[in-house]
Amino acid sequence: MAKTVIEVKKNPNENNASVLRRFSRRIQESNIIQKVKGNRYNERKESKLKVKKSALKRMGKRKEIEKLRKLGKIK
């Protein structure tokens, strides 16, 4: 996500609360918070190599369990 710089300068006769209010309004108008909340739970897809390795590992475990079943060591 591209960074967005929002700058609010305090006017000479302005109090801190109104500066904060202007800053908050600018943040809301720029939709930064919505974008961050939208991307919060996105997860990357696993790489093909990782998927293949996990599949091979599962297949190996299944073969080992089947072998032990045939030998009568597990139910």
C-alpha positions as CSV (number, residue, x, y, z in Angstrom):
1,M,0.0,0.0,0.0
2,A,1.4,3.4,-0.9
3,K,2.1,5.7,2.0
4,T,0.0,8.8,2.2
5,V,1.3,11.9,4.0
6,I,-1.3,14.1,5.6
7,E,0.0,17.3,7.0
8,V,-2.1,19.8,9.0
9,K,-0.4,23.1,10.2
10,K,-1.8,25.0,13.2
11,N,-3.1,28.5,12.4
12,P,-2.0,31.3,14.8
13,N,-5.4,31.7,16.5
14,E,-6.4,28.0,16.5
15,N,-6.5,25.8,19.5
16,N,-5.2,22.2,19.7
17,A,-8.7,20.6,19.6
18,S,-9.6,22.2,16.3
19,V,-6.3,21.2,14.8
20,L,-6.9,17.6,15.9
21,R,-10.4,17.7,14.5
22,R,-9.1,19.0,11.1
23,F,-6.5,16.2,11.1
24,S,-9.1,13.5,11.9
25,R,-11.4,14.8,9.2
26,R,-8.6,14.7,6.6
27,I,-7.7,11.1,7.7
28,Q,-11.4,10.1,7.2
29,E,-11.6,11.8,3.8
30,S,-8.5,10.0,2.6
31,N,-9.9,6.5,3.5
32,I,-6.6,5.4,5.1
33,I,-8.4,3.7,8.0
34,Q,-10.8,1.8,5.8
35,K,-7.9,0.5,3.7
36,V,-6.0,-0.6,6.7
37,K,-9.0,-2.3,8.2
38,G,-9.8,-4.0,4.9
39,N,-6.3,-5.4,4.6
40,R,-6.1,-6.4,8.2
41,Y,-7.0,-10.1,7.8
42,N,-5.8,-10.7,4.3
43,E,-3.4,-13.6,4.2
44,R,-1.0,-14.4,1.4
45,K,-1.4,-17.6,-0.6
46,E,1.0,-20.4,0.2
47,S,3.7,-20.9,-2.4
48,K,3.4,-23.9,-4.7
49,L,6.6,-25.4,-3.3
50,K,5.2,-25.2,0.3
51,V,1.9,-26.8,-0.8
52,K,3.7,-29.6,-2.6
53,K,6.0,-30.3,0.4
54,S,3.1,-30.5,2.8
55,A,1.2,-32.8,0.5
56,L,4.3,-35.1,0.3
57,K,4.6,-35.0,4.0
58,R,1.0,-36.0,4.5
59,M,1.3,-38.8,1.9
60,G,4.4,-40.1,3.8
61,K,2.6,-40.1,7.1
62,R,-0.3,-42.0,5.6
63,K,2.0,-44.7,4.1
64,E,3.7,-45.1,7.5
65,I,0.4,-45.4,9.3
66,E,-0.9,-47.9,6.8
67,K,2.3,-49.9,7.1
68,L,2.0,-50.0,10.9
69,R,-1.7,-51.1,10.6
70,K,-0.7,-54.0,8.3
71,L,1.9,-55.0,10.8
72,G,-0.7,-54.9,13.6
73,K,1.2,-52.3,15.7
74,I,-1.7,-49.8,15.7
75,K,-5.5,-50.2,15.3
